[in-house]
């Protein structure tokens, strides 16, 4: 849309014409996300929505490091419970346990960590039990 609005035409009718012509050319067909609902349609308005969205896309957290690690530990436990094999359970728990160990050696700033490493064998026993009919 590089052309300028000609004099004597209202802005609304000029914009409507631009949209109609683009639709006729097929510029709106096969756009990414077509047919999918808007993610934040029902959410209350937040002035900083774009900042939070950017932080999420870039992998940043607005939580202090200790709370972010707690959340990550909760997510890892859920992922371990939903894993399809023992190997996946062990891999998920080993990865989070390494992060917890590092945080216990050198505590991150913020609130207390209040985390201990997961007992892999205990979680595996519960995982096996949940799989048995």
C-alpha positions as CSV (number, residue, x, y, z in Angstrom):
1,X,0.0,0.0,0.0
2,X,2.3,2.7,-1.2
3,X,0.0,4.9,-3.2
4,X,-1.3,8.1,-1.6
5,X,-4.9,9.0,-1.0
6,X,-6.1,11.1,-3.9
7,X,-7.6,14.4,-2.9
8,X,-11.4,14.6,-2.9
9,X,-11.9,11.0,-1.7
10,X,-12.8,10.4,1.9
11,X,-10.2,8.4,3.9
12,X,-12.8,5.7,4.7
13,X,-13.8,5.0,1.2
14,X,-10.2,5.0,0.1
15,X,-9.2,2.5,2.8
16,X,-12.2,0.3,2.0
17,X,-11.2,0.3,-1.7
18,X,-7.6,-0.7,-0.8
19,X,-8.9,-3.6,1.3
20,X,-11.4,-4.7,-1.4
21,X,-8.7,-4.7,-4.1
22,X,-6.3,-6.6,-1.9
23,X,-9.0,-9.2,-1.2
24,X,-9.7,-9.5,-4.9
25,X,-6.0,-10.1,-5.6
26,X,-5.9,-12.8,-2.9
27,X,-3.5,-11.0,-0.6
28,X,-5.5,-12.2,2.5
29,X,-5.5,-15.9,1.5
30,X,-3.3,-18.5,3.2
31,X,-2.0,-16.1,5.9
32,X,-0.3,-17.7,8.9
33,X,-2.8,-18.3,11.6
34,X,-5.8,-18.2,9.2
35,X,-8.8,-19.9,10.8
36,X,-7.3,-19.9,14.3
37,X,-8.9,-17.9,17.1
38,X,-7.0,-15.0,18.5
39,X,-5.1,-16.1,21.6
40,X,-6.0,-13.1,23.8
41,X,-9.5,-12.5,22.6
42,X,-11.2,-13.3,25.9
43,X,-8.4,-12.0,28.1
44,X,-8.8,-8.7,30.0
45,X,-7.0,-5.7,28.4
46,X,-3.4,-5.3,29.5
47,X,-1.4,-2.3,28.4
48,X,1.9,-4.2,28.5
49,X,0.6,-7.2,26.5
50,X,3.2,-6.7,23.8
51,X,6.1,-6.6,26.3
52,X,4.9,-9.8,27.9
53,X,4.5,-11.4,24.5
54,X,8.0,-10.4,23.5
55,X,9.5,-11.7,26.7
56,X,7.7,-15.0,26.3
57,X,8.9,-15.4,22.7
58,X,12.5,-14.5,23.7
59,X,12.4,-17.0,26.6
60,X,12.6,-14.4,29.4
61,X,10.7,-14.7,32.7
62,X,9.2,-11.9,34.8
63,X,9.7,-14.2,37.8
64,X,12.7,-14.0,40.1
65,X,15.2,-16.8,39.3
66,X,14.2,-18.9,42.4
67,X,10.5,-18.8,41.5
68,X,11.2,-19.5,37.9
69,X,13.2,-22.6,38.9
70,X,10.4,-23.7,41.1
71,X,8.0,-23.4,38.2
72,X,10.4,-25.2,35.9
73,X,10.6,-28.0,38.5
74,X,6.8,-28.3,38.6
75,X,6.7,-28.4,34.9
76,X,9.4,-31.0,34.7
77,X,7.6,-33.3,37.2
78,X,4.4,-33.0,35.1
79,X,6.4,-33.8,32.0
80,X,8.0,-36.8,33.7
81,X,4.5,-38.1,34.7
82,X,3.3,-37.7,31.2
83,X,6.4,-39.3,29.6
84,X,6.0,-42.4,27.4
85,X,9.1,-44.3,28.5
86,X,11.4,-44.7,31.5
87,X,14.2,-43.2,29.5
88,X,12.2,-40.0,29.0
89,X,11.4,-39.8,32.7
90,X,15.0,-40.2,33.6
91,X,16.1,-37.6,31.1
92,X,13.6,-35.0,32.3
93,X,14.4,-35.5,36.0
94,X,18.2,-35.6,35.4
95,X,18.1,-32.3,33.6
96,X,16.0,-30.5,36.3
97,X,18.1,-32.1,39.1
98,X,21.3,-30.6,37.5
99,X,19.6,-27.2,37.6
100,X,18.4,-27.6,41.2
101,X,21.9,-28.8,42.2
102,X,23.5,-25.7,40.7
103,X,21.0,-23.5,42.4
104,X,21.6,-25.1,45.7
105,X,25.4,-24.7,45.4
106,X,24.9,-21.0,44.5
107,X,21.5,-19.8,45.5
108,X,19.9,-17.3,43.1
109,X,18.7,-13.9,44.3
110,X,15.2,-13.5,45.5
111,X,13.0,-15.6,47.7
112,X,14.3,-18.9,49.2
113,X,14.5,-21.7,46.7
114,X,12.8,-24.4,48.9
115,X,13.6,-27.1,46.4
116,X,15.4,-30.4,46.7
117,X,16.4,-32.8,44.0
118,X,13.8,-35.3,42.8
119,X,14.3,-38.9,43.8
120,X,14.4,-40.4,40.3
121,X,13.7,-44.0,41.5
122,X,10.7,-42.8,43.6
123,X,9.2,-40.9,40.7
124,X,9.9,-43.9,38.4
125,X,8.1,-46.2,40.8
126,X,5.1,-43.9,40.8
127,X,5.2,-43.6,37.0
128,X,5.3,-47.4,36.6
129,X,2.4,-47.7,39.1
130,X,0.3,-45.2,37.1
131,X,0.9,-47.2,33.9
132,X,-0.3,-50.6,35.4
133,X,-3.9,-51.3,34.6
